[in-house]
Amino acid sequence: MSEQSTAVYGGQAVIEGVMFAGKHVHVTAVRRKDQQITFLEVPKKPNAFLTQVKKIPFIRGIVGIVESAAKGSQHLTYSAEAYADDESGPEDDAKPKQKERWNLTMILGVALVGVLSFVVGKLIFTLVPAFVESLIFGQAFENKILHNLLEGAIKIVFLLCYLWFISQTPLIKRLFQYHGAEHKVISAFEAGSELTVAEVQKFSRLHYRCGSSFIIFTVLVGVIIYSFFTWETMGERIVQRIVLLPVVLGVSYEVLRWTNALRDIPVLKWLGVPGLWLQLLTTKEPNDDQVAVSIASFNRMRELDRQVNPS
């Protein structure tokens, strides 16, 4: 079997760059202000326990989320520091307040996107809609399933409005462009195409195995799982949502894997469409320079992987 048919790669957009995770190393490539591309290369440290845990269905999703958040933050910090250094510049060293302002702008931009990832963001988007739904419809009817459906609808509205709002800022818009560049490179590789800018640009910026798809699946899966439980008070409802959050995350991860595996089956491929719709907000069409950075990151990652394991 070819490498394209066996290897499964993932990545992450960072500020002015892209990170790709290989089998043995994580590599981030960042476009600097002088147009040079610099790299952060972080070898993976084998962990026998985590390797075994990540083979267990429903558990592996939660472990993967925690691991990705921990590793991704290191690469995001690298890109953020490079961005801050480029924007301040040596000529501005005598202006610490201006440099501090750039750092604050950068940190706030990263935080706005980061809130969607992992525990804090997930808790916010889980609990706030439950409060709002209870406030608006709490006394209107007794049907708990209908309450769950309305909660899910409010959650989706909140999510879409939030993503649209942050995508209007220049920094986040460029981040979403690099997100699109990451998807294009992975799609081109999986299709066996040559990794040149011209060829990669032919592919869609949307990808079934995206974390954005995972977010929408947590909403849809949550509606179903919550329907198997009941509550009497708002306090019980909130505690229930917190307790069931790991279950929702674990099941959603399996659904994401399932929809990706079935994407070539004519009827079942539509299961992944909601996630692709959300990516219309979380990705933007990249320019050629951004695609070139993504290709550089991917190629460097594969080069280092081959050095560790040439076979």
Phi and psi restraints in degrees (value plus and minus 20) as a CYANA .aco file:
   2 SER   PHI     -94.8   -54.8
   2 SER   PSI     142.3   182.3
   3 GLU   PHI     -81.3   -41.3
   3 GLU   PSI     -57.3   -17.3
   4 GLN   PHI     -81.2   -41.2
   4 GLN   PSI     -51.9   -11.9
   5 SER   PHI    -104.4   -64.4
   5 SER   PSI     -33.7     6.3
   6 THR   PHI    -132.8   -92.8
   6 THR   PSI     -52.6   -12.6
   7 ALA   PHI    -102.6   -62.6
   7 ALA   PSI     117.7   157.7
   8 VAL   PHI    -143.4  -103.4
   8 VAL   PSI      96.0   136.0
   9 TYR   PHI    -132.5   -92.5
   9 TYR   PSI     132.0   172.0
  10 GLY   PHI    -150.3  -110.3
  10 GLY   PSI     145.4   185.4
  11 GLY   PHI    -172.8  -132.8
  11 GLY   PSI    -194.9  -154.9
  12 GLN   PHI    -176.1  -136.1
  12 GLN   PSI     114.9   154.9
  13 ALA   PHI     -96.4   -56.4
  13 ALA   PSI     119.0   159.0
  14 VAL   PHI    -146.0  -106.0
  14 VAL   PSI     159.6   199.6
  15 ILE   PHI     -88.4   -48.4
  15 ILE   PSI      97.7   137.7
  16 GLU   PHI      37.5    77.5
  16 GLU   PSI      14.3    54.3
  17 GLY   PHI    -194.9  -154.9
  17 GLY   PSI    -192.7  -152.7
  18 VAL   PHI    -161.3  -121.3
  18 VAL   PSI     120.1   160.1
  19 MET   PHI    -129.3   -89.3
  19 MET   PSI     117.2   157.2
  20 PHE   PHI    -142.5  -102.5
  20 PHE   PSI     119.6   159.6
  21 ALA   PHI    -122.8   -82.8
  21 ALA   PSI      98.5   138.5
  22 GLY   PHI    -118.0   -78.0
  22 GLY   PSI    -189.2  -149.2
  23 LYS   PHI     -93.4   -53.4
  23 LYS   PSI     -51.6   -11.6
  24 HIS   PHI    -141.6  -101.6
  24 HIS   PSI     -29.2    10.8
  25 VAL   PHI    -174.6  -134.6
  25 VAL   PSI     129.4   169.4
  26 HIS   PHI    -126.6   -86.6
  26 HIS   PSI     112.5   152.5
  27 VAL   PHI    -147.8  -107.8
  27 VAL   PSI     111.0   151.0
  28 THR   PHI    -135.1   -95.1
  28 THR   PSI     111.9   151.9
  29 ALA   PHI    -133.2   -93.2
  29 ALA   PSI     113.0   153.0
  30 VAL   PHI    -148.6  -108.6
  30 VAL   PSI     113.9   153.9
  31 ARG   PHI    -105.7   -65.7
  31 ARG   PSI      98.3   138.3
  32 ARG   PHI    -106.7   -66.7
  32 ARG   PSI     149.8   189.8
  33 LYS   PHI     -82.9   -42.9
  33 LYS   PSI     -48.3    -8.3
  34 ASP   PHI    -105.8   -65.8
  34 ASP   PSI      -9.8    30.2
  35 GLN   PHI      57.0    97.0
  35 GLN   PSI     -19.8    20.2
  36 GLN   PHI     -95.1   -55.1
  36 GLN   PSI     131.3   171.3
  37 ILE   PHI    -126.6   -86.6
  37 ILE   PSI     102.3   142.3
  38 THR   PHI    -130.6   -90.6
  38 THR   PSI     138.1   178.1
  39 PHE   PHI    -146.1  -106.1
  39 PHE   PSI     126.2   166.2
  40 LEU   PHI    -136.1   -96.1
  40 LEU   PSI     101.5   141.5
  41 GLU   PHI    -138.6   -98.6
  41 GLU   PSI      96.2   136.2
  42 VAL   PHI    -141.4  -101.4
  42 VAL   PSI      89.1   129.1
  43 PRO   PHI     -83.9   -43.9
  43 PRO   PSI     125.9   165.9
  44 LYS   PHI     -98.2   -58.2
  44 LYS   PSI     120.2   160.2
  45 LYS   PHI    -121.6   -81.6
  45 LYS   PSI      94.8   134.8
  46 PRO   PHI     -78.3   -38.3
  46 PRO   PSI     118.2   158.2
  47 ASN   PHI    -156.6  -116.6
  47 ASN   PSI      84.9   124.9
  48 ALA   PHI     -79.7   -39.7
  48 ALA   PSI     -58.8   -18.8
  49 PHE   PHI     -84.4   -44.4
  49 PHE   PSI     -68.5   -28.5
  50 LEU   PHI     -84.2   -44.2
  50 LEU   PSI     -55.8   -15.8
  51 THR   PHI     -80.1   -40.1
  51 THR   PSI     -62.3   -22.3
  52 GLN   PHI     -90.7   -50.7
  52 GLN   PSI     -61.6   -21.6
  53 VAL   PHI     -83.2   -43.2
  53 VAL   PSI     -56.7   -16.7
  54 LYS   PHI     -93.6   -53.6
  54 LYS   PSI     -18.2    21.8
  55 LYS   PHI    -115.2   -75.2
  55 LYS   PSI     -27.7    12.3
  56 ILE   PHI    -110.6   -70.6
  56 ILE   PSI      96.6   136.6
  57 PRO   PHI     -76.0   -36.0
  57 PRO   PSI     125.1   165.1
  58 PHE   PHI      55.2    95.2
  58 PHE   PSI     -51.3   -11.3
  59 ILE   PHI    -105.6   -65.6
  59 ILE   PSI     -57.2   -17.2
  60 ARG   PHI     -82.0   -42.0
  60 ARG   PSI     -49.4    -9.4
  61 GLY   PHI     -85.4   -45.4
  61 GLY   PSI     -64.8   -24.8
  62 ILE   PHI     -85.1   -45.1
  62 ILE   PSI     -64.5   -24.5
  63 VAL   PHI     -81.1   -41.1
  63 VAL   PSI     -62.4   -22.4
  64 GLY   PHI     -83.1   -43.1
  64 GLY   PSI     -58.2   -18.2
  65 ILE   PHI     -84.1   -44.1
  65 ILE   PSI     -67.2   -27.2
  66 VAL   PHI     -81.9   -41.9
  66 VAL   PSI     -64.9   -24.9
  67 GLU   PHI     -84.6   -44.6
  67 GLU   PSI     -63.1   -23.1
  68 SER   PHI     -85.2   -45.2
  68 SER   PSI     -59.1   -19.1
  69 ALA   PHI     -84.0   -44.0
  69 ALA   PSI     -61.4   -21.4
  70 ALA   PHI     -86.9   -46.9
  70 ALA   PSI     -65.9   -25.9
  71 LYS   PHI     -93.4   -53.4
  71 LYS   PSI     -59.0   -19.0
  72 GLY   PHI     -84.7   -44.7
  72 GLY   PSI     -53.1   -13.1
  73 SER   PHI     -85.4   -45.4
  73 SER   PSI     -54.3   -14.3
  74 GLN   PHI     -83.7   -43.7
  74 GLN   PSI     -62.5   -22.5
  75 HIS   PHI     -94.8   -54.8
  75 HIS   PSI     -53.7   -13.7
  76 LEU   PHI     -87.2   -47.2
  76 LEU   PSI     -57.6   -17.6
  77 THR   PHI     -84.6   -44.6
  77 THR   PSI     -61.6   -21.6
  78 TYR   PHI     -78.8   -38.8
  78 TYR   PSI     -67.4   -27.4
  79 SER   PHI     -87.0   -47.0
  79 SER   PSI     -56.9   -16.9
  80 ALA   PHI     -85.9   -45.9
  80 ALA   PSI     -61.3   -21.3
  81 GLU   PHI     -86.8   -46.8
  81 GLU   PSI     -58.1   -18.1
  82 ALA   PHI     -84.7   -44.7
  82 ALA   PSI     -60.7   -20.7
  83 TYR   PHI     -84.0   -44.0
  83 TYR   PSI     -64.5   -24.5
  84 ALA   PHI     -84.0   -44.0
  84 ALA   PSI     -60.8   -20.8
  85 ASP   PHI     -83.4   -43.4
  85 ASP   PSI     -62.5   -22.5
  86 ASP   PHI     -85.8   -45.8
  86 ASP   PSI     -59.3   -19.3
  87 GLU   PHI     -95.0   -55.0
  87 GLU   PSI     -51.0   -11.0
  88 SER   PHI     -97.4   -57.4
  88 SER   PSI     -70.7   -30.7
  89 GLY   PHI      53.7    93.7
  89 GLY   PSI     136.9   176.9
  90 PRO   PHI     -85.1   -45.1
  90 PRO   PSI     -47.7    -7.7
  91 GLU   PHI     -92.5   -52.5
  91 GLU   PSI     -32.5     7.5
  92 ASP   PHI    -125.0   -85.0
  92 ASP   PSI      -9.3    30.7
  93 ASP   PHI     -81.6   -41.6
  93 ASP   PSI     -44.8    -4.8
  94 ALA   PHI    -102.7   -62.7
  94 ALA   PSI     -17.1    22.9
  95 LYS   PHI    -142.5  -102.5
  95 LYS   PSI      53.0    93.0
  96 PRO   PHI     -81.7   -41.7
  96 PRO   PSI     -51.6   -11.6
  97 LYS   PHI     -86.1   -46.1
  97 LYS   PSI     -58.8   -18.8
  98 GLN   PHI     -86.4   -46.4
  98 GLN   PSI     -62.6   -22.6
  99 LYS   PHI     -82.6   -42.6
  99 LYS   PSI     -59.9   -19.9
 100 GLU   PHI     -83.0   -43.0
 100 GLU   PSI     -57.8   -17.8
 101 ARG   PHI     -85.4   -45.4
 101 ARG   PSI     -61.0   -21.0
 102 TRP   PHI     -81.0   -41.0
 102 TRP   PSI     -64.1   -24.1
 103 ASN   PHI     -80.1   -40.1
 103 ASN   PSI     -62.3   -22.3
 104 LEU   PHI     -84.4   -44.4
 104 LEU   PSI     -63.7   -23.7
 105 THR   PHI     -80.8   -40.8
 105 THR   PSI     -64.4   -24.4
 106 MET   PHI     -83.1   -43.1
 106 MET   PSI     -66.0   -26.0
 107 ILE   PHI     -84.0   -44.0
 107 ILE   PSI     -61.8   -21.8
 108 LEU   PHI     -83.6   -43.6
 108 LEU   PSI     -60.4   -20.4
 109 GLY   PHI     -82.8   -42.8
 109 GLY   PSI     -64.6   -24.6
 110 VAL   PHI     -83.8   -43.8
 110 VAL   PSI     -60.4   -20.4
 111 ALA   PHI     -83.5   -43.5
 111 ALA   PSI     -56.7   -16.7
 112 LEU   PHI     -82.6   -42.6
 112 LEU   PSI     -59.0   -19.0
 113 VAL   PHI     -97.6   -57.6
 113 VAL   PSI     -61.7   -21.7
 114 GLY   PHI     -82.4   -42.4
 114 GLY   PSI     -45.1    -5.1
 115 VAL   PHI     -83.9   -43.9
 115 VAL   PSI     -41.6    -1.6
 116 LEU   PHI     -97.8   -57.8
 116 LEU   PSI     -34.4     5.6
 117 SER   PHI    -122.4   -82.4
 117 SER   PSI     123.0   163.0
 118 PHE   PHI      42.7    82.7
 118 PHE   PSI    -175.4  -135.4
 119 VAL   PHI     -85.6   -45.6
 119 VAL   PSI     -72.1   -32.1
 120 VAL   PHI     -80.9   -40.9
 120 VAL   PSI     -70.2   -30.2
 121 GLY   PHI     -82.7   -42.7
 121 GLY   PSI     -61.6   -21.6
 122 LYS   PHI     -87.2   -47.2
 122 LYS   PSI     -57.4   -17.4
 123 LEU   PHI     -84.9   -44.9
 123 LEU   PSI     -61.4   -21.4
 124 ILE   PHI     -81.0   -41.0
 124 ILE   PSI     -67.8   -27.8
 125 PHE   PHI     -98.2   -58.2
 125 PHE   PSI     -24.7    15.3
 126 THR   PHI    -116.8   -76.8
 126 THR   PSI     -64.1   -24.1
 127 LEU   PHI    -106.3   -66.3
 127 LEU   PSI     -60.1   -20.1
 128 VAL   PHI     -80.1   -40.1
 128 VAL   PSI     -67.8   -27.8
 129 PRO   PHI     -79.2   -39.2
 129 PRO   PSI     -54.6   -14.6
 130 ALA   PHI     -84.2   -44.2
 130 ALA   PSI     -61.8   -21.8
 131 PHE   PHI     -82.4   -42.4
 131 PHE   PSI     -66.4   -26.4
 132 VAL   PHI     -84.6   -44.6
 132 VAL   PSI     -64.1   -24.1
 133 GLU   PHI     -82.7   -42.7
 133 GLU   PSI     -61.7   -21.7
 134 SER   PHI     -85.6   -45.6
 134 SER   PSI     -57.7   -17.7
 135 LEU   PHI     -86.1   -46.1
 135 LEU   PSI     -58.7   -18.7
 136 ILE   PHI    -105.7   -65.7
 136 ILE   PSI     -64.4   -24.4
 137 PHE   PHI    -136.7   -96.7
 137 PHE   PSI     -14.5    25.5
 138 GLY   PHI     -74.6   -34.6
 138 GLY   PSI     -58.2   -18.2
 139 GLN   PHI    -122.7   -82.7
 139 GLN   PSI     -15.5    24.5
 140 ALA   PHI     -97.7   -57.7
 140 ALA   PSI     -53.4   -13.4
 141 PHE   PHI    -181.3  -141.3
 141 PHE   PSI     150.0   190.0
 142 GLU   PHI    -123.6   -83.6
 142 GLU   PSI     -33.6     6.4
 143 ASN   PHI     -84.9   -44.9
 143 ASN   PSI      89.6   129.6
 144 LYS   PHI     -89.0   -49.0
 144 LYS   PSI     -54.1   -14.1
 145 ILE   PHI     -83.8   -43.8
 145 ILE   PSI     -60.7   -20.7
 146 LEU   PHI     -85.2   -45.2
 146 LEU   PSI     -58.5   -18.5
 147 HIS   PHI     -80.0   -40.0
 147 HIS   PSI     -61.6   -21.6
 148 ASN   PHI     -84.2   -44.2
 148 ASN   PSI     -60.3   -20.3
 149 LEU   PHI     -84.6   -44.6
 149 LEU   PSI     -62.7   -22.7
 150 LEU   PHI     -86.4   -46.4
 150 LEU   PSI     -58.8   -18.8
 151 GLU   PHI     -81.1   -41.1
 151 GLU   PSI     -63.5   -23.5
 152 GLY   PHI     -83.0   -43.0
 152 GLY   PSI     -59.6   -19.6
 153 ALA   PHI     -84.8   -44.8
 153 ALA   PSI     -63.3   -23.3
 154 ILE   PHI     -83.1   -43.1
 154 ILE   PSI     -60.0   -20.0
 155 LYS   PHI     -81.4   -41.4
 155 LYS   PSI     -63.3   -23.3
 156 ILE   PHI     -85.5   -45.5
 156 ILE   PSI     -61.7   -21.7
 157 VAL   PHI     -81.4   -41.4
 157 VAL   PSI     -66.4   -26.4
 158 PHE   PHI     -77.5   -37.5
 158 PHE   PSI     -66.1   -26.1
 159 LEU   PHI     -82.6   -42.6
 159 LEU   PSI     -66.6   -26.6
 160 LEU   PHI     -84.7   -44.7
 160 LEU   PSI     -62.3   -22.3
 161 CYS   PHI     -84.4   -44.4
 161 CYS   PSI     -61.7   -21.7
 162 TYR   PHI     -82.3   -42.3
 162 TYR   PSI     -67.9   -27.9
 163 LEU   PHI     -84.6   -44.6
 163 LEU   PSI     -60.8   -20.8
 164 TRP   PHI     -83.6   -43.6
 164 TRP   PSI     -61.4   -21.4
 165 PHE   PHI     -83.4   -43.4
 165 PHE   PSI     -69.8   -29.8
 166 ILE   PHI     -90.9   -50.9
 166 ILE   PSI     -45.2    -5.2
 167 SER   PHI     -90.8   -50.8
 167 SER   PSI     -31.1     8.9
 168 GLN   PHI    -101.0   -61.0
 168 GLN   PSI     -35.9     4.1
 169 THR   PHI    -100.8   -60.8
 169 THR   PSI     120.1   160.1
 170 PRO   PHI     -77.1   -37.1
 170 PRO   PSI     -61.2   -21.2
 171 LEU   PHI     -83.8   -43.8
 171 LEU   PSI     -65.9   -25.9
 172 ILE   PHI     -91.8   -51.8
 172 ILE   PSI     -54.8   -14.8
 173 LYS   PHI     -79.9   -39.9
 173 LYS   PSI     -63.3   -23.3
 174 ARG   PHI     -87.5   -47.5
 174 ARG   PSI     -56.4   -16.4
 175 LEU   PHI     -79.8   -39.8
 175 LEU   PSI     -62.4   -22.4
 176 PHE   PHI     -88.7   -48.7
 176 PHE   PSI     -49.1    -9.1
 177 GLN   PHI     -86.1   -46.1
 177 GLN   PSI     -62.6   -22.6
 178 TYR   PHI     -85.8   -45.8
 178 TYR   PSI     -51.5   -11.5
 179 HIS   PHI     -81.2   -41.2
 179 HIS   PSI     -64.0   -24.0
 180 GLY   PHI     -83.0   -43.0
 180 GLY   PSI     -59.6   -19.6
 181 ALA   PHI     -83.0   -43.0
 181 ALA   PSI     -59.4   -19.4
 182 GLU   PHI     -80.2   -40.2
 182 GLU   PSI     -67.0   -27.0
 183 HIS   PHI     -82.3   -42.3
 183 HIS   PSI     -61.8   -21.8
 184 LYS   PHI     -81.4   -41.4
 184 LYS   PSI     -62.3   -22.3
 185 VAL   PHI     -85.5   -45.5
 185 VAL   PSI     -65.1   -25.1
 186 ILE   PHI     -82.0   -42.0
 186 ILE   PSI     -62.7   -22.7
 187 SER   PHI     -84.0   -44.0
 187 SER   PSI     -61.2   -21.2
 188 ALA   PHI     -84.1   -44.1
 188 ALA   PSI     -63.7   -23.7
 189 PHE   PHI     -81.7   -41.7
 189 PHE   PSI     -66.7   -26.7
 190 GLU   PHI     -85.4   -45.4
 190 GLU   PSI     -45.4    -5.4
 191 ALA   PHI    -105.9   -65.9
 191 ALA   PSI     -25.1    14.9
 192 GLY   PHI      58.6    98.6
 192 GLY   PSI      -1.6    38.4
 193 SER   PHI    -103.2   -63.2
 193 SER   PSI     139.3   179.3
 194 GLU   PHI     -88.9   -48.9
 194 GLU   PSI     116.4   156.4
 195 LEU   PHI    -108.5   -68.5
 195 LEU   PSI      51.2    91.2
 196 THR   PHI    -133.0   -93.0
 196 THR   PSI     139.5   179.5
 197 VAL   PHI     -77.7   -37.7
 197 VAL   PSI     -65.5   -25.5
 198 ALA   PHI     -81.5   -41.5
 198 ALA   PSI     -62.3   -22.3
 199 GLU   PHI     -92.2   -52.2
 199 GLU   PSI     -63.7   -23.7
 200 VAL   PHI     -83.5   -43.5
 200 VAL   PSI     -56.3   -16.3
 201 GLN   PHI     -84.4   -44.4
 201 GLN   PSI     -36.3     3.7
 202 LYS   PHI     -94.2   -54.2
 202 LYS   PSI     -37.4     2.6
 203 PHE   PHI    -110.3   -70.3
 203 PHE   PSI     140.4   180.4
 204 SER   PHI     -91.1   -51.1
 204 SER   PSI     130.4   170.4
 205 ARG   PHI    -101.5   -61.5
 205 ARG   PSI     -23.5    16.5
 206 LEU   PHI    -119.4   -79.4
 206 LEU   PSI     124.2   164.2
 207 HIS   PHI    -165.7  -125.7
 207 HIS   PSI     117.1   157.1
 208 TYR   PHI     -80.8   -40.8
 208 TYR   PSI     -52.1   -12.1
 209 ARG   PHI    -114.4   -74.4
 209 ARG   PSI      12.4    52.4
 210 CYS   PHI    -110.0   -70.0
 210 CYS   PSI     129.0   169.0
 211 GLY   PHI     -83.2   -43.2
 211 GLY   PSI     -46.0    -6.0
 212 SER   PHI     -84.6   -44.6
 212 SER   PSI     -58.3   -18.3
 213 SER   PHI     -83.1   -43.1
 213 SER   PSI     -57.5   -17.5
 214 PHE   PHI     -80.9   -40.9
 214 PHE   PSI     -59.5   -19.5
 215 ILE   PHI     -80.8   -40.8
 215 ILE   PSI     -66.8   -26.8
 216 ILE   PHI     -88.9   -48.9
 216 ILE   PSI     -52.5   -12.5
 217 PHE   PHI     -86.7   -46.7
 217 PHE   PSI     -53.3   -13.3
 218 THR   PHI     -83.4   -43.4
 218 THR   PSI     -52.8   -12.8
 219 VAL   PHI     -89.5   -49.5
 219 VAL   PSI     -69.3   -29.3
 220 LEU   PHI     -88.0   -48.0
 220 LEU   PSI     -63.5   -23.5
 221 VAL   PHI     -86.5   -46.5
 221 VAL   PSI     -57.3   -17.3
 222 GLY   PHI     -79.5   -39.5
 222 GLY   PSI     -62.3   -22.3
 223 VAL   PHI     -78.0   -38.0
 223 VAL   PSI     -62.2   -22.2
 224 ILE   PHI     -89.3   -49.3
 224 ILE   PSI     -67.8   -27.8
 225 ILE   PHI     -85.4   -45.4
 225 ILE   PSI     -62.2   -22.2
 226 TYR   PHI     -82.4   -42.4
 226 TYR   PSI     -44.6    -4.6
 227 SER   PHI     -90.7   -50.7
 227 SER   PSI     -34.3     5.7
 228 PHE   PHI    -106.2   -66.2
 228 PHE   PSI     -21.8    18.2
 229 PHE   PHI    -148.5  -108.5
 229 PHE   PSI     137.7   177.7
 230 THR   PHI    -147.2  -107.2
 230 THR   PSI     146.6   186.6
 231 TRP   PHI    -168.5  -128.5
 231 TRP   PSI     140.8   180.8
 232 GLU   PHI    -134.2   -94.2
 232 GLU   PSI     -52.4   -12.4
 233 THR   PHI    -144.6  -104.6
 233 THR   PSI     145.7   185.7
 234 MET   PHI     -84.5   -44.5
 234 MET   PSI     -56.1   -16.1
 235 GLY   PHI     -80.6   -40.6
 235 GLY   PSI     -64.0   -24.0
 236 GLU   PHI     -83.2   -43.2
 236 GLU   PSI     -58.3   -18.3
 237 ARG   PHI     -84.3   -44.3
 237 ARG   PSI     -63.5   -23.5
 238 ILE   PHI     -86.6   -46.6
 238 ILE   PSI     -65.4   -25.4
 239 VAL   PHI     -80.6   -40.6
 239 VAL   PSI     -61.1   -21.1
 240 GLN   PHI     -80.8   -40.8
 240 GLN   PSI     -62.6   -22.6
 241 ARG   PHI     -83.9   -43.9
 241 ARG   PSI     -60.7   -20.7
 242 ILE   PHI     -87.5   -47.5
 242 ILE   PSI     -64.7   -24.7
 243 VAL   PHI     -84.5   -44.5
 243 VAL   PSI     -57.9   -17.9
 244 LEU   PHI    -105.0   -65.0
 244 LEU   PSI     -26.7    13.3
 245 LEU   PHI     -76.5   -36.5
 245 LEU   PSI     -66.8   -26.8
 246 PRO   PHI     -80.5   -40.5
 246 PRO   PSI     -54.6   -14.6
 247 VAL   PHI     -85.3   -45.3
 247 VAL   PSI     -65.4   -25.4
 248 VAL   PHI     -81.3   -41.3
 248 VAL   PSI     -63.5   -23.5
 249 LEU   PHI     -84.6   -44.6
 249 LEU   PSI     -64.5   -24.5
 250 GLY   PHI     -83.7   -43.7
 250 GLY   PSI     -64.5   -24.5
 251 VAL   PHI     -88.5   -48.5
 251 VAL   PSI     -60.0   -20.0
 252 SER   PHI     -81.9   -41.9
 252 SER   PSI     -58.5   -18.5
 253 TYR   PHI     -82.3   -42.3
 253 TYR   PSI     -62.2   -22.2
 254 GLU   PHI     -86.2   -46.2
 254 GLU   PSI     -57.7   -17.7
 255 VAL   PHI     -83.8   -43.8
 255 VAL   PSI     -60.7   -20.7
 256 LEU   PHI     -81.5   -41.5
 256 LEU   PSI     -65.5   -25.5
 257 ARG   PHI     -81.7   -41.7
 257 ARG   PSI     -59.9   -19.9
 258 TRP   PHI     -85.2   -45.2
 258 TRP   PSI     -67.8   -27.8
 259 THR   PHI     -84.9   -44.9
 259 THR   PSI     -54.1   -14.1
 260 ASN   PHI     -87.3   -47.3
 260 ASN   PSI     -59.2   -19.2
 261 ALA   PHI     -88.0   -48.0
 261 ALA   PSI     -47.5    -7.5
 262 LEU   PHI    -119.8   -79.8
 262 LEU   PSI     -11.4    28.6
 263 ARG   PHI     -86.9   -46.9
 263 ARG   PSI     -36.4     3.6
 264 ASP   PHI    -115.3   -75.3
 264 ASP   PSI     -20.7    19.3
 265 ILE   PHI    -109.7   -69.7
 265 ILE   PSI     100.7   140.7
 266 PRO   PHI     -67.3   -27.3
 266 PRO   PSI     -64.6   -24.6
 267 VAL   PHI    -105.2   -65.2
 267 VAL   PSI     -67.4   -27.4
 268 LEU   PHI     -91.1   -51.1
 268 LEU   PSI     -37.7     2.3
 269 LYS   PHI     -83.3   -43.3
 269 LYS   PSI     -40.0     0.0
 270 TRP   PHI     -90.7   -50.7
 270 TRP   PSI     -33.6     6.4
 271 LEU   PHI     -83.5   -43.5
 271 LEU   PSI     -47.0    -7.0
 272 GLY   PHI    -111.7   -71.7
 272 GLY   PSI     -21.1    18.9
 273 VAL   PHI     -82.8   -42.8
 273 VAL   PSI     -61.2   -21.2
 274 PRO   PHI     -75.5   -35.5
 274 PRO   PSI     -59.6   -19.6
 275 GLY   PHI     -86.3   -46.3
 275 GLY   PSI     -57.7   -17.7
 276 LEU   PHI     -86.2   -46.2
 276 LEU   PSI     -57.0   -17.0
 277 TRP   PHI     -80.8   -40.8
 277 TRP   PSI     -63.0   -23.0
 278 LEU   PHI     -83.9   -43.9
 278 LEU   PSI     -52.5   -12.5
 279 GLN   PHI     -86.8   -46.8
 279 GLN   PSI     -35.8     4.2
 280 LEU   PHI     -82.9   -42.9
 280 LEU   PSI     -43.3    -3.3
 281 LEU   PHI    -114.6   -74.6
 281 LEU   PSI     -57.1   -17.1
 282 THR   PHI    -108.5   -68.5
 282 THR   PSI     -24.7    15.3
 283 THR   PHI    -148.1  -108.1
 283 THR   PSI     132.3   172.3
 284 LYS   PHI    -151.2  -111.2
 284 LYS   PSI     138.1   178.1
 285 GLU   PHI     -85.6   -45.6
 285 GLU   PSI     103.4   143.4
 286 PRO   PHI    -102.4   -62.4
 286 PRO   PSI     137.2   177.2
 287 ASN   PHI    -108.4   -68.4
 287 ASN   PSI     155.7   195.7
 288 ASP   PHI     -82.5   -42.5
 288 ASP   PSI     -58.7   -18.7
 289 ASP   PHI     -83.4   -43.4
 289 ASP   PSI     -58.5   -18.5
 290 GLN   PHI     -88.9   -48.9
 290 GLN   PSI     -58.7   -18.7
 291 VAL   PHI     -84.0   -44.0
 291 VAL   PSI     -59.2   -19.2
 292 ALA   PHI     -81.0   -41.0
 292 ALA   PSI     -58.9   -18.9
 293 VAL   PHI     -84.4   -44.4
 293 VAL   PSI     -63.4   -23.4
 294 SER   PHI     -82.9   -42.9
 294 SER   PSI     -61.8   -21.8
 295 ILE   PHI     -83.3   -43.3
 295 ILE   PSI     -62.8   -22.8
 296 ALA   PHI     -80.7   -40.7
 296 ALA   PSI     -62.4   -22.4
 297 SER   PHI     -84.0   -44.0
 297 SER   PSI     -65.9   -25.9
 298 PHE   PHI     -84.9   -44.9
 298 PHE   PSI     -65.4   -25.4
 299 ASN   PHI     -84.5   -44.5
 299 ASN   PSI     -60.2   -20.2
 300 ARG   PHI     -85.4   -45.4
 300 ARG   PSI     -59.7   -19.7
 301 MET   PHI     -81.2   -41.2
 301 MET   PSI     -66.3   -26.3
 302 ARG   PHI     -87.0   -47.0
 302 ARG   PSI     -57.5   -17.5
 303 GLU   PHI     -81.0   -41.0
 303 GLU   PSI     -65.8   -25.8
 304 LEU   PHI     -88.2   -48.2
 304 LEU   PSI     -56.4   -16.4
 305 ASP   PHI     -80.5   -40.5
 305 ASP   PSI     -62.3   -22.3
 306 ARG   PHI     -87.9   -47.9
 306 ARG   PSI     -50.9   -10.9
 307 GLN   PHI     -86.3   -46.3
 307 GLN   PSI     -53.8   -13.8
 308 VAL   PHI     -96.9   -56.9
 308 VAL   PSI     -61.2   -21.2
 309 ASN   PHI    -156.8  -116.8
 309 ASN   PSI      69.6   109.6
 310 PRO   PHI     -84.5   -44.5
 310 PRO   PSI     -39.4     0.6
